[in-house]
Amino acid sequence: MNKQVSELDQGLLVVLSGPSGVGKGTVCAALRERMPELVYSVSATTRQIRAGEQDGVNYFFKQKEDFLKMIENDQLLEWAEYVGNYYGTPREFVKKTLATGKDVILEIEVQGALQVKQKFPEGVFIFLAPPDLKELRSRIVGRGTETEDTVNSRMAVAKEEIELMDNYNYVVVNDQVDLACARIESIITAEHLQKDRQIAKYRKWIKEV
């Protein structure tokens, strides 16, 4: 059983999001190899499983009826409907993990990230951006899983999501996966060293002396 730490030592909630096709999953997987201590929060979704994905690893794949019950029972930290499918983050897992002092990374859609920001404004919000929109479209088409109509729909949504970039703390361009990971790792390290995150602990220690 993981032991809970004091509120001052709780982990960081790192939220990584961006438009569909930008490479969130690829970057997140590579980042976890670089930072094995970073806990990945698996999201729930109603979309179809893709080749190579595993239930409970990439996502918790749910039927629509089951997902709606999770919403009704307030079991999700956030949820969103995106291009006909539902996505959401199980609430309890995130809260318990942060309470043990471990950092949690959420790889979620933009709508979900904005919901999380309302509930956890102290989180670290990172927008993963494409080098340009032409490259973004190429990546979506390159999946080989989308129809032309779906590609156009995702591109239209992507433009709207980029307009929401101002709601984030950081913007990281995913031009190369290893470089994007290095930038995110630097952000997490810097956030742990923020004066506001450190000073409360030192003040507490001073009072105890």
Steps between C-alpha positions, in 0.01 A plus 500: 500500500633844405544730798345846480727801543426844641310745284822695447669198340222390268584419141453721197207454268646539149241542225620440144254577225475637150320438172430153367795367299762716671664193655385513862510122541843462341653781704340379823630145447851625430486735799407214731809310385713800591315557828381160629395660829232697313164328547279479192129537562313281256193669354168339420353528151217372284697511175598180322824334599779544241755244387769450764300658783412314821206551731617637834835605355425756231140564608219338692274423205136539603158459346310829480246384759775418752673833442178694558457316832849615604397859425178460696688359801760782492783250447686716246733790566413628154325378191431618150327393181738526206412418137221267614690324780526556876829538692551539875741469793413277798501732803601276791822366346638848442420629849647196675821508296564871560447442871795257505736769368523361147457713190211407272483577129167525321506466122160638406308704246483879527139510624594266785809702589291813546266313735795377706636854522177613666538230767882491529627849407831416673569237233763537229324544165706431186367551147669270247501683168582388144775675302222622267151402384625335180709261707208436734275398211773275363529320835124444523483367144806285566313300764304334221200467732305815411262579214538828309196641680647407838835656410326824405298492821812445713681787323208736561501409870880533514483862385248577774717326760813693404303817576470370859878485549484804728346283773824303543818566697735373230507427127729224369542448125515133402748531213705204625380264772828492693525879501136538608562257788812687611302825509221345706748339740662840552160654573419239765840544665460878504148476643627296795752777567246783489534730799130480579519119518809504724454792738205353691710195595788712627266721701353189657846368590599836653194497725581147613856585607 
